[in-house]
Amino acid sequence: MPYTNVRFSSALIGGATAGVLWQLVGMAFAAFVANSAQYAAVYSSFAIIIVFLIWLYVGWLIFLIGAEVTYFHQYPSVFLHEAFRGGRGHRFEEWLALSALIEITRRHFSDENPWRSTELADYLGVSSLENFVDRFVRAGILLRSAEPEGVALARPPETLAVKDILDIVDDSAIQDDNNSGPAADILLRRDQAVQIALDGITLKSLLAENRSTILRFPRSGPGAQSRAN
């Protein structure tokens, strides 16, 4: 069973696609078996096992194709980002982390139950947030609540600096004192400029700036700004 909430329309389209493929491939496979008497003559009773293994492989392939169609229908933006951007990229990861934390903070100040990770992933249009949630739980920013089940802030939002959150997303960066030269200098200046630009911005202040905004990942091209708004 998938570890996510699957919309009925997406499941219906994926199931219909798999069903049609199953019927078409089944007819073709039946014709193949009917005309494969020579294989039975060569392999004797082992021919049944060989044909069964082939059909088992084809059947699972059809099942996986139906699951891919369901996934594409429910999360088309994921495929579009990978197709037109050559992958999600680091900027998408930063956007996703900040957007998820802003929505969790929004629930923090409301009377609603905390987000479930699967519900929040569906709201943001991605397939899963488990990796991000696990990373921020280890960092002491989020916690998993049992009753009601969900994900909540582990610290007050006014103490969670945006720069610290972005540093956690960029935990793959390695500090090396041996790096020097013009390239290292320009990267250091960039980091210092980001630090100054984000100084004093916390999750609480960021939520206040975007209280009535539903965040969506910006797309490039004509009309991108109008769609984002």
NULUMPA-456397 format. One line per 4 residues: number of its first residue (from 1); their letters; for each residue x, y, z of N, C-alpha, C. Coordinates in nm, 2 decimals, padded with zeros to 4 digits. Example, Ala and Ser with C-alpha at 12.3 -4.5 7.8 and 13.67 -1.06 7.14 Angstrom:
BEGIN
1	AS	01.32 -00.57 00.78 01.23 -00.45 00.78 01.32 -00.33 00.78 ~ 01.28 -00.22 00.71 01.37 -00.11 00.71 01.29 00.00 00.79;
end
This chain:
BEGIN
1	MPYT	00.08 -00.12 00.00 00.00 00.00 00.00 00.09 00.12 00.00 ~ 00.05 00.23 -00.08 00.13 00.35 -00.08 00.13 00.42 00.05 ~ 00.24 00.48 00.09 00.25 00.56 00.22 00.22 00.70 00.19 ~ 00.10 00.73 00.13 00.06 00.86 00.10 -00.09 00.86 00.07;
5	NVRF	-00.16 00.98 00.08 -00.30 00.99 00.04 -00.31 01.00 -00.11 ~ -00.38 00.90 -00.17 -00.40 00.90 -00.31 -00.54 00.95 -00.34 ~ -00.55 01.05 -00.43 -00.68 01.10 -00.47 -00.76 01.00 -00.55 ~ -00.89 01.00 -00.53 -00.97 00.90 -00.60 -00.96 00.91 -00.75;
9	SSAL	-00.96 01.04 -00.80 -00.95 01.06 -00.95 -00.82 01.01 -01.00 ~ -00.71 01.03 -00.93 -00.58 00.98 -00.97 -00.57 00.83 -00.97 ~ -00.63 00.77 -00.86 -00.63 00.62 -00.86 -00.72 00.56 -00.97 ~ -00.83 00.63 -01.00 -00.92 00.58 -01.10 -00.85 00.58 -01.24;
13	IGGA	-00.78 00.69 -01.27 -00.71 00.70 -01.40 -00.60 00.60 -01.41 ~ -00.52 00.59 -01.30 -00.41 00.49 -01.30 -00.47 00.35 -01.31 ~ -00.57 00.32 -01.24 -00.63 00.18 -01.25 -00.69 00.15 -01.39 ~ -00.76 00.25 -01.45 -00.81 00.24 -01.58 -00.70 00.21 -01.68;
17	TAGV	-00.59 00.28 -01.67 -00.48 00.26 -01.76 -00.42 00.12 -01.75 ~ -00.40 00.08 -01.62 -00.35 -00.05 -01.60 -00.45 -00.16 -01.65 ~ -00.58 -00.14 -01.63 -00.68 -00.23 -01.67 -00.68 -00.25 -01.83 ~ -00.67 -00.14 -01.90 -00.67 -00.14 -02.04 -00.55 -00.22 -02.09;
21	LWQL	-00.43 -00.18 -02.03 -00.31 -00.25 -02.07 -00.32 -00.40 -02.04 ~ -00.38 -00.43 -01.93 -00.39 -00.57 -01.89 -00.47 -00.65 -01.99 ~ -00.58 -00.59 -02.04 -00.66 -00.66 -02.14 -00.59 -00.68 -02.27 ~ -00.52 -00.57 -02.32 -00.46 -00.57 -02.44 -00.34 -00.67 -02.44;
25	VGMA	-00.26 -00.66 -02.34 -00.14 -00.75 -02.32 -00.19 -00.90 -02.30 ~ -00.30 -00.91 -02.23 -00.35 -01.05 -02.21 -00.40 -01.11 -02.34 ~ -00.46 -01.04 -02.43 -00.50 -01.09 -02.56 -00.38 -01.13 -02.64 ~ -00.28 -01.04 -02.64 -00.15 -01.07 -02.71 -00.08 -01.19 -02.65;
29	FAAF	-00.08 -01.20 -02.52 -00.01 -01.31 -02.46 -00.08 -01.44 -02.48 ~ -00.22 -01.44 -02.49 -00.29 -01.56 -02.52 -00.26 -01.61 -02.66 ~ -00.25 -01.51 -02.75 -00.22 -01.55 -02.89 -00.08 -01.61 -02.90 ~ 00.01 -01.56 -02.82 00.15 -01.61 -02.81 00.15 -01.75 -02.76;
33	VANS	00.08 -01.78 -02.65 00.08 -01.91 -02.60 00.01 -02.01 -02.69 ~ -00.09 -01.97 -02.76 -00.16 -02.06 -02.85 -00.07 -02.10 -02.97 ~ 00.02 -02.01 -03.01 00.11 -02.04 -03.12 00.25 -02.08 -03.08 ~ 00.26 -02.13 -02.95 00.40 -02.16 -02.90 00.41 -02.31 -02.87;
37	AQYA	00.34 -02.39 -02.96 00.35 -02.54 -02.94 00.49 -02.59 -02.95 ~ 00.57 -02.52 -03.03 00.71 -02.57 -03.05 00.79 -02.55 -02.92 ~ 00.76 -02.45 -02.84 00.83 -02.44 -02.71 00.79 -02.55 -02.61 ~ 00.67 -02.60 -02.62 00.63 -02.71 -02.53 00.70 -02.84 -02.58;
41	AVYS	00.72 -02.85 -02.71 00.79 -02.97 -02.76 00.94 -02.97 -02.72 ~ 01.00 -02.85 -02.71 01.14 -02.84 -02.67 01.16 -02.85 -02.52 ~ 01.08 -02.77 -02.45 01.10 -02.76 -02.30 01.01 -02.86 -02.22 ~ 00.92 -02.93 -02.29 00.83 -03.02 -02.22 00.75 -02.94 -02.11;
45	SFAI	00.74 -03.00 -01.99 00.66 -02.94 -01.88 00.72 -02.81 -01.83 ~ 00.85 -02.79 -01.85 00.91 -02.66 -01.81 00.86 -02.54 -01.88 ~ 00.80 -02.57 -02.00 00.75 -02.45 -02.08 00.64 -02.38 -02.00 ~ 00.56 -02.45 -01.92 00.46 -02.38 -01.84 00.52 -02.29 -01.74;
49	IIVF	00.63 -02.33 -01.67 00.70 -02.24 -01.58 00.76 -02.12 -01.64 ~ 00.82 -02.14 -01.76 00.88 -02.03 -01.84 00.77 -01.93 -01.88 ~ 00.66 -01.98 -01.93 00.55 -01.89 -01.97 00.49 -01.82 -01.85 ~ 00.48 -01.89 -01.73 00.43 -01.82 -01.61 00.52 -01.71 -01.56;
53	LIWL	00.65 -01.73 -01.57 00.75 -01.63 -01.52 00.74 -01.51 -01.61 ~ 00.73 -01.53 -01.75 00.71 -01.42 -01.84 00.59 -01.34 -01.81 ~ 00.48 -01.41 -01.79 00.35 -01.33 -01.76 00.36 -01.26 -01.62 ~ 00.43 -01.32 -01.53 00.44 -01.26 -01.40 00.52 -01.13 -01.41;
57	YVGW	00.63 -01.13 -01.49 00.70 -01.01 -01.52 00.62 -00.90 -01.59 ~ 00.55 -00.94 -01.69 00.47 -00.85 -01.77 00.36 -00.79 -01.68 ~ 00.30 -00.88 -01.59 00.19 -00.83 -01.51 00.24 -00.73 -01.41 ~ 00.35 -00.75 -01.35 00.41 -00.65 -01.25 00.45 -00.52 -01.33;
61	LIFL	00.49 -00.53 -01.45 00.53 -00.42 -01.53 00.40 -00.33 -01.55 ~ 00.29 -00.39 -01.59 00.17 -00.32 -01.61 00.12 -00.25 -01.48 ~ 00.14 -00.32 -01.37 00.10 -00.26 -01.24 00.18 -00.14 -01.21 ~ 00.31 -00.15 -01.23 00.40 -00.03 -01.21 00.37 00.08 -01.30;
65	IGAE	00.33 00.05 -01.43 00.30 00.16 -01.52 00.17 00.23 -01.47 ~ 00.07 00.16 -01.42 -00.05 00.22 -01.36 -00.01 00.31 -01.24 ~ 00.08 00.26 -01.16 00.12 00.34 -01.04 00.19 00.47 -01.09 ~ 00.27 00.46 -01.19 00.34 00.58 -01.25 00.24 00.68 -01.30;
69	VTYF	00.14 00.63 -01.37 00.03 00.72 -01.42 -00.04 00.79 -01.31 ~ -00.07 00.71 -01.20 -00.14 00.77 -01.09 -00.05 00.88 -01.02 ~ 00.08 00.85 -01.01 00.17 00.95 -00.95 00.18 01.07 -01.03 ~ 00.19 01.06 -01.17 00.20 01.17 -01.25 00.07 01.26 -01.25;
73	HQYP	-00.05 01.19 -01.24 -00.17 01.27 -01.24 -00.18 01.35 -01.11 ~ -00.14 01.29 -01.00 -00.15 01.36 -00.87 -00.04 01.46 -00.84 ~ 00.08 01.44 -00.90 00.19 01.53 -00.87 00.25 01.57 -01.01 ~ 00.18 01.64 -01.10 00.24 01.67 -01.23 00.35 01.77 -01.21;
77	SVFL	00.35 01.85 -01.11 00.46 01.95 -01.10 00.59 01.89 -01.07 ~ 00.60 01.77 -01.01 00.72 01.70 -00.99 00.79 01.67 -01.12 ~ 00.71 01.61 -01.21 00.76 01.57 -01.34 00.80 01.69 -01.42 ~ 00.72 01.80 -01.41 00.76 01.92 -01.49 00.89 01.98 -01.44;
81	HEAF	00.91 01.99 -01.31 01.04 02.04 -01.26 01.15 01.95 -01.31 ~ 01.14 01.82 -01.31 01.25 01.73 -01.35 01.27 01.74 -01.50 ~ 01.16 01.76 -01.57 01.17 01.77 -01.72 01.23 01.90 -01.77 ~ 01.19 02.01 -01.71 01.24 02.14 -01.76 01.35 02.20 -01.69;
85	RGGR	01.38 02.14 -01.57 01.49 02.20 -01.49 01.61 02.10 -01.47 ~ 01.59 01.98 -01.53 01.70 01.88 -01.52 01.71 01.83 -01.37 ~ 01.60 01.82 -01.30 01.59 01.78 -01.16 01.54 01.89 -01.08 ~ 01.51 01.86 -00.95 01.45 01.96 -00.87 01.54 02.07 -00.83;
89	GHRF	01.67 02.04 -00.80 01.76 02.14 -00.77 01.76 02.19 -00.63 ~ 01.87 02.25 -00.59 01.88 02.30 -00.45 01.78 02.41 -00.42 ~ 01.75 02.50 -00.51 01.65 02.60 -00.49 01.51 02.55 -00.45 ~ 01.48 02.44 -00.52 01.35 02.38 -00.50 01.35 02.32 -00.35;
93	EEWL	01.46 02.26 -00.31 01.47 02.20 -00.18 01.45 02.31 -00.07 ~ 01.52 02.43 -00.10 01.51 02.54 00.00 01.36 02.59 00.01 ~ 01.30 02.60 -00.11 01.16 02.65 -00.12 01.07 02.55 -00.04 ~ 01.09 02.42 -00.07 01.01 02.32 00.00 01.02 02.32 00.15;
97	ALSA	01.14 02.33 00.20 01.17 02.33 00.34 01.10 02.45 00.41 ~ 01.12 02.57 00.35 01.06 02.69 00.41 00.91 02.69 00.40 ~ 00.86 02.64 00.29 00.71 02.64 00.27 00.65 02.54 00.37 ~ 00.71 02.43 00.39 00.66 02.33 00.48 00.66 02.39 00.63;
101	LIEI	00.77 02.45 00.66 00.78 02.51 00.80 00.69 02.63 00.82 ~ 00.67 02.71 00.71 00.57 02.82 00.73 00.43 02.76 00.75 ~ 00.39 02.66 00.68 00.26 02.60 00.70 00.24 02.53 00.83 ~ 00.35 02.47 00.88 00.35 02.41 01.02 00.34 02.52 01.12;
105	TRRH	00.41 02.63 01.10 00.40 02.75 01.19 00.26 02.81 01.18 ~ 00.20 02.81 01.07 00.06 02.86 01.06 -00.04 02.78 01.14 ~ -00.02 02.65 01.14 -00.10 02.56 01.22 -00.07 02.58 01.37 ~ 00.06 02.62 01.40 00.10 02.64 01.54 00.02 02.75 01.60;
109	FSDE	-00.02 02.85 01.53 -00.09 02.97 01.58 -00.24 02.95 01.56 ~ -00.29 02.84 01.51 -00.43 02.82 01.49 -00.48 02.72 01.59 ~ -00.61 02.69 01.58 -00.67 02.59 01.67 -00.68 02.45 01.60 ~ -00.62 02.45 01.48 -00.63 02.32 01.40 -00.53 02.22 01.45;
113	NPWR	-00.56 02.09 01.42 -00.46 01.99 01.45 -00.34 02.00 01.36 ~ -00.22 01.96 01.41 -00.10 01.97 01.33 -00.11 01.89 01.20 ~ -00.03 01.94 01.11 -00.02 01.87 00.98 00.03 01.73 00.99 ~ -00.03 01.64 00.92 00.03 01.51 00.89 00.13 01.53 00.78;
117	STEL	00.24 01.46 00.78 00.34 01.48 00.67 00.28 01.45 00.54 ~ 00.20 01.35 00.53 00.14 01.31 00.40 00.04 01.42 00.35 ~ -00.04 01.47 00.44 -00.13 01.58 00.41 -00.06 01.71 00.36 ~ 00.05 01.74 00.43 00.13 01.86 00.40 00.19 01.84 00.26;
121	ADYL	00.25 01.72 00.24 00.31 01.69 00.11 00.21 01.71 -00.01 ~ 00.09 01.66 00.01 -00.02 01.67 -00.09 -00.06 01.82 -00.11 ~ -00.06 01.90 00.00 -00.09 02.04 -00.01 00.01 02.12 -00.09 ~ 00.14 02.08 -00.07 00.24 02.15 -00.14 00.27 02.09 -00.28;
125	GVSS	00.20 01.99 -00.31 00.22 01.93 -00.45 00.34 01.85 -00.47 ~ 00.39 01.78 -00.36 00.50 01.69 -00.37 00.46 01.55 -00.32 ~ 00.54 01.45 -00.36 00.51 01.32 -00.32 00.54 01.28 -00.18 ~ 00.64 01.34 -00.12 00.68 01.30 00.02 00.76 01.41 00.08;
129	LENF	00.74 01.43 00.21 00.82 01.52 00.29 00.90 01.45 00.41 ~ 00.90 01.31 00.40 00.96 01.24 00.51 01.11 01.27 00.53 ~ 01.18 01.28 00.42 01.32 01.31 00.44 01.35 01.45 00.51 ~ 01.27 01.55 00.47 01.28 01.68 00.53 01.24 01.68 00.68;
133	VDRF	01.13 01.61 00.71 01.08 01.60 00.84 01.18 01.53 00.93 ~ 01.24 01.42 00.88 01.34 01.35 00.96 01.46 01.44 00.99 ~ 01.50 01.52 00.89 01.62 01.60 00.90 01.59 01.71 01.01 ~ 01.47 01.77 01.00 01.45 01.88 01.10 01.41 01.82 01.24;
137	VRAG	01.37 01.70 01.25 01.35 01.64 01.38 01.48 01.62 01.44 ~ 01.58 01.57 01.37 01.71 01.55 01.42 01.78 01.68 01.46 ~ 01.74 01.79 01.39 01.80 01.92 01.42 01.73 01.99 01.54 ~ 01.62 01.93 01.59 01.55 01.98 01.71 01.46 02.10 01.67;
141	ILLR	01.42 02.11 01.54 01.33 02.21 01.50 01.18 02.16 01.49 ~ 01.16 02.03 01.46 01.03 01.97 01.45 01.03 01.85 01.55 ~ 00.90 01.81 01.58 00.88 01.69 01.65 00.75 01.62 01.60 ~ 00.75 01.50 01.62 00.63 01.42 01.58 00.54 01.40 01.70;
145	SAEP	00.42 01.44 01.69 00.32 01.43 01.79 00.24 01.30 01.77 ~ 00.21 01.24 01.88 00.13 01.11 01.87 -00.02 01.14 01.88 ~ -00.06 01.23 01.97 -00.20 01.26 01.98 -00.23 01.41 02.00 ~ -00.28 01.47 01.90 -00.32 01.42 01.77 -00.19 01.39 01.68;
149	EGVA	-00.20 01.30 01.59 -00.09 01.26 01.51 -00.05 01.37 01.41 ~ 00.08 01.40 01.40 00.12 01.51 01.31 00.26 01.55 01.34 ~ 00.29 01.66 01.27 00.43 01.72 01.29 00.41 01.86 01.34 ~ 00.48 01.90 01.45 00.47 02.03 01.51 00.61 02.09 01.54;
153	LARP	00.61 02.22 01.57 00.73 02.28 01.60 00.78 02.24 01.74 ~ 00.91 02.22 01.74 00.98 02.18 01.87 01.02 02.30 01.95 ~ 01.03 02.42 01.88 01.08 02.54 01.95 00.99 02.65 01.91 ~ 00.98 02.76 01.98 00.90 02.88 01.95 00.94 02.93 01.81;
157	PETL	00.85 02.97 01.72 00.88 03.01 01.59 00.97 03.14 01.59 ~ 00.96 03.22 01.69 01.03 03.35 01.70 01.18 03.32 01.72 ~ 01.22 03.20 01.76 01.36 03.16 01.78 01.42 03.09 01.67 ~ 01.34 03.06 01.57 01.39 02.98 01.45 01.42 03.07 01.34;
161	AVKD	01.55 03.10 01.32 01.60 03.19 01.22 01.60 03.12 01.08 ~ 01.56 03.19 00.98 01.55 03.14 00.84 01.69 03.09 00.80 ~ 01.79 03.17 00.83 01.93 03.13 00.79 01.97 03.00 00.85 ~ 01.93 02.97 00.97 01.96 02.84 01.03 01.89 02.72 00.96;
165	ILDI	01.77 02.75 00.92 01.69 02.65 00.84 01.75 02.62 00.71 ~ 01.80 02.72 00.64 01.86 02.70 00.51 02.00 02.63 00.53 ~ 02.06 02.66 00.64 02.19 02.59 00.66 02.17 02.44 00.68 ~ 02.05 02.40 00.74 02.02 02.26 00.76 01.99 02.20 00.63;
169	VDDS	01.92 02.27 00.54 01.89 02.21 00.40 02.02 02.19 00.33 ~ 02.12 02.28 00.35 02.25 02.28 00.28 02.35 02.21 00.37 ~ 02.31 02.10 00.44 02.40 02.03 00.52 02.51 01.95 00.45 ~ 02.50 01.95 00.31 02.60 01.88 00.23 02.72 01.96 00.21;
173	AIQD	02.71 02.09 00.25 02.83 02.18 00.23 02.94 02.14 00.33 ~ 03.06 02.14 00.28 03.17 02.10 00.36 03.27 02.21 00.37 ~ 03.30 02.24 00.50 03.39 02.35 00.52 03.54 02.30 00.51 ~ 03.62 02.36 00.43 03.76 02.32 00.42 03.85 02.44 00.43;
177	DNNS	03.93 02.44 00.53 04.02 02.56 00.55 04.13 02.57 00.44 ~ 04.15 02.46 00.37 04.25 02.46 00.27 04.21 02.53 00.14 ~ 04.08 02.55 00.12 04.03 02.62 00.00 04.07 02.76 00.01 ~ 04.12 02.81 -00.10 04.16 02.95 -00.10 04.16 03.00 -00.25;
181	GPAA	04.19 03.13 -00.26 04.19 03.18 -00.40 04.06 03.26 -00.43 ~ 04.05 03.31 -00.55 03.94 03.40 -00.59 03.80 03.33 -00.58 ~ 03.80 03.20 -00.61 03.67 03.13 -00.60 03.62 03.12 -00.46 ~ 03.71 03.08 -00.37 03.67 03.07 -00.23 03.63 03.20 -00.17;
185	DILL	03.70 03.31 -00.21 03.67 03.44 -00.16 03.53 03.49 -00.21 ~ 03.49 03.46 -00.33 03.36 03.51 -00.38 03.25 03.43 -00.31 ~ 03.28 03.30 -00.28 03.18 03.22 -00.21 03.16 03.27 -00.07 ~ 03.27 03.30 -00.01 03.26 03.36 00.13 03.19 03.49 00.13;
189	RRDQ	03.21 03.58 00.03 03.14 03.70 00.03 02.99 03.68 00.00 ~ 02.96 03.58 -00.08 02.81 03.54 -00.10 02.75 03.50 00.03 ~ 02.82 03.41 00.11 02.76 03.36 00.23 02.74 03.48 00.33 ~ 02.84 03.57 00.33 02.82 03.69 00.42 02.71 03.78 00.38;
193	AVQI	02.69 03.79 00.25 02.58 03.88 00.20 02.44 03.81 00.24 ~ 02.43 03.68 00.23 02.31 03.61 00.26 02.28 03.62 00.41 ~ 02.39 03.61 00.49 02.37 03.62 00.64 02.32 03.76 00.67 ~ 02.37 03.87 00.61 02.32 04.00 00.64 02.18 04.02 00.59;
197	ALDG	02.15 03.97 00.47 02.01 03.99 00.42 01.91 03.91 00.50 ~ 01.94 03.80 00.56 01.85 03.72 00.64 01.85 03.75 00.79 ~ 01.94 03.84 00.83 01.96 03.86 00.97 01.82 03.91 01.03 ~ 01.78 03.85 01.14 01.66 03.89 01.21 01.53 03.83 01.16;
201	ITLK	01.54 03.76 01.05 01.42 03.70 00.99 01.39 03.56 01.05 ~ 01.28 03.55 01.11 01.25 03.42 01.18 01.12 03.36 01.11 ~ 01.08 03.24 01.15 00.96 03.18 01.10 00.84 03.26 01.13 ~ 00.84 03.32 01.25 00.72 03.40 01.29 00.71 03.53 01.20;
205	SLLA	00.82 03.60 01.18 00.82 03.72 01.10 00.79 03.68 00.95 ~ 00.84 03.57 00.91 00.82 03.53 00.77 00.67 03.49 00.75 ~ 00.61 03.43 00.85 00.47 03.40 00.84 00.38 03.53 00.84 ~ 00.43 03.63 00.92 00.35 03.76 00.92 00.36 03.83 00.78;
209	ENRS	00.47 03.81 00.71 00.48 03.87 00.58 00.39 03.80 00.47 ~ 00.37 03.66 00.49 00.30 03.58 00.40 00.17 03.52 00.46 ~ 00.11 03.59 00.55 00.00 03.53 00.62 -00.12 03.49 00.53 ~ -00.14 03.57 00.43 -00.26 03.54 00.34 -00.21 03.48 00.21;
213	TILR	-00.09 03.43 00.20 -00.04 03.38 00.07 -00.02 03.23 00.08 ~ -00.07 03.16 -00.02 -00.04 03.02 -00.04 00.08 03.00 -00.13 ~ 00.19 02.95 -00.07 00.31 02.94 -00.14 00.31 02.83 -00.24 ~ 00.37 02.87 -00.36 00.38 02.78 -00.47 00.52 02.80 -00.53;
217	FPRS	00.59 02.69 -00.57 00.72 02.71 -00.63 00.72 02.79 -00.76 ~ 00.79 02.90 -00.77 00.79 02.98 -00.89 00.84 02.91 -01.01 ~ 00.78 02.93 -01.12 00.82 02.87 -01.25 00.88 02.98 -01.34 ~ 00.97 02.94 -01.42 01.04 03.03 -01.51 00.95 03.04 -01.64;
221	GPGA	00.97 03.15 -01.71 00.90 03.17 -01.84 00.79 03.27 -01.83 ~ 00.73 03.31 -01.94 00.63 03.41 -01.95 00.51 03.38 -01.86 ~ 00.46 03.47 -01.79 00.35 03.46 -01.70 00.37 03.39 -01.57 ~ 00.50 03.36 -01.54 00.53 03.29 -01.42 00.49 03.37 -01.30;
225	QSRA	00.52 03.50 -01.30 00.48 03.59 -01.18 00.33 03.59 -01.16 ~ 00.26 03.60 -01.27 00.11 03.61 -01.25 00.06 03.48 -01.20 ~ 00.11 03.36 -01.24 00.07 03.24 -01.18 00.10 03.23 -01.03 ~ 00.22 03.28 -01.00 00.26 03.27 -00.86 00.17 03.35 -00.77;
229	N	00.12 03.46 -00.82 00.03 03.55 -00.75 -00.11 03.49 -00.75;
end
